[in-house]
């Protein structure tokens, strides 16, 4: 294996790691928002019906 092969392997591994980190970040944000949205139900046992716009 020469240095060009090593560079190709390093580039492939770097791309895979970057892709994995990106997907992990998206999943982490998604889980955070799910927890935030379900928190009112978890603390009170019911959801609130609140208008989006003040009257």
Secondary structure, 3 states (H helix, E strand, C coil): CCHHHHHHHHHHHHHHHHHHHHHHHHHHHHHHHHHHHHHHHHHHCCCCCCCCCCC
